[in-house]
């Protein structure tokens, strides 16, 4: 690309760096107090706030070296143009140590430049909307020299800060129903959520993987968003939607998880082979999307709560499984590769479901030799001692507000 065109793009993109009226500090800022020479990869679904976090990092580290590849004027950008951009940054600013690139995966071969920049002791912060694509390229070219961070829509605490609400059952109910996408919360228009899903499918999946039968795949997405927290199998989806093969369904679901629209949670087992054979449970990137796409018009509140809890576990960095033995337990989590915990999620524990919820949790606790278990409810709090094991019932809003 011509140098003058790149310079014009850089200048015009600086206008975006002005803070938005309702912008709040993202919780992850604390993880970036220093940025030594390395590649820092921020991945997440579209419109989750990656660019806003990038902007806040730029302010925190006093750097204006920013380039956004979502700009339509960058369509002809090539790897060789990175050095021109870097030279322009040097002309425009005294601080050219840290460089920020938005949606860099749009440039073929970008990882070669990043490797070279780190060799020259630069710090490169990158955002992208495809976890597998970015991690695969960085893993190949930058083994041991990059750190990955997932960026999600607002957490409950960020939701409170953004809307100036106080912790409690009322605000948590709003969070469960509305979700955490900043754009939707700002405008309050459901069309934002519909457009978001369409953009992900068209830009991150259909065009990238050249998929046909797009109407069928859209119906699969609606089905999955309407059935969060439930077990799914590739064969059943193939038969239900008359897709060519189970492997085609599996590929499509992998594309959805790479784009962060959905997550597939495996069944807990000490054998990875057994895990692979069993059905997965599906969860969505945002409970507001689940609410919006519910085909019944009145989604199951318990499933919305379960999806909300799962997302917070992902934000905390937990490895997560579901448990199924004689009974079922919603989540088994592992912290820092070693500490296990068991969670059941129930809107309310009462006489009708108490035995089922507690028996499933106890079976999972016994399997892992745990003394403590947790049932996350909407707004119910209690402590039970059963067979010398302690079970805490805690409202979801209190659990979400607890520091890890």
C-alpha positions, 0 to 999 in steps of 0.5 A: 500500500502507498505510504500516504494512504497508510498515514491517512488511515493511521491519522483517521483511526486516532479519532476512535481513541477518544473515550466513549461517553459510557466507557468503563475500565475493563476488569482485565486491565489489572493483568497488564500492569507491565508489558515486556517484549512479547506478543499479547493476544486478546481473543473473543467474540465480536462486540465483546469489548476487545477494542475498548480494552485495547484502547484502555491499555494504550492509555495505561501505557502511554502509546498511540501506536494503533492500527485497525484491520477492520477498516475497509481501506486496509483490504490490500494490506500486505506483510511488507506494509507492517514495516511502513506502519511501524516507521509512521508510528516512529514519526508520529510518536516518541514512544514506539516500543508498544504496538497495538493491532486490531483484528490482525487475522485479516492479514495473511502472514501477519505472524511473520511480522510479529515474530520479527518485531519481538526479535527486535524487542517490541511489544505487540498487542493483538486482538482477533475474533478467531481463537483457533486461527490466531493461536495456531499461527502464534503457536507455530511461529512464536512458541513460548513468546506469546500470552493468550487472554480471552475477552468476554462481554461484561461480567456482572460487576462490569454490568453494574458499573456500566449501568450504575446499579447496585449488587442484589437480586434485582440487578442480577435478574436484569443481568441474567435477562439482558446479558453483557454485550456493551452495544446492546446495553447502550442502545437497548435494541434487540436488533443489535443481538440479531445483527451480531449473530449474523455478522459472526456467521457471515464474516467469521464462518460462511465466507471464511470456510465457504459453507453452502446450505447457510439456511440450515446452519442458521437453524442449527445455531438457533436450535443450539442457542435455544438449548443451552445447558443441554447435551448434544451429539453430532449424529443427532444434529445431522439427522435432525437438520439433514446435514450431509455427515456428522463430521460436517456438523462437528466442523461447523460446531468447531467454527462456532466455538472458534468464533466464541459464539458457543462453547462445548463442555465435555463430560468429566472422565479421567480418560480423554477417550471416554470424554471424546465419545460422550455428548457435549453440553452447549453454552452460549457466549451471552445469556442475553443471546439465549434469551433473545433466541429462545423459541418458546418466548419464555426461556427456562430461567434455570438454564439462563442462570446456568449459562450465566454461571458457566460464563463466569467460570470461563472468566475466572479461567476454570477448566470445566466439565459436566458430571454424569454418573447415576446422578448429574452435577452441572459443573466440575471445575479445576483451578490452576490445573490442580484444585477441583470443585463441584457446582450445581446450579438451580434457580431455587432448591425446594421439596420438588428438586432438593433430593435430585440437586443434592444427590447429584452434587454429592455423587460428584463430590464423592467421585473427587473426594471433596469435602465442600460443594456449592449450589448456586441459586438465584437468591437463596442462601443456606448451609447443609451438612450431609454425610459429613460434607458441607454444601453451601447454597449461595445466590448467584449475584453474591458468587459473581461478586466474590473475588476469585 
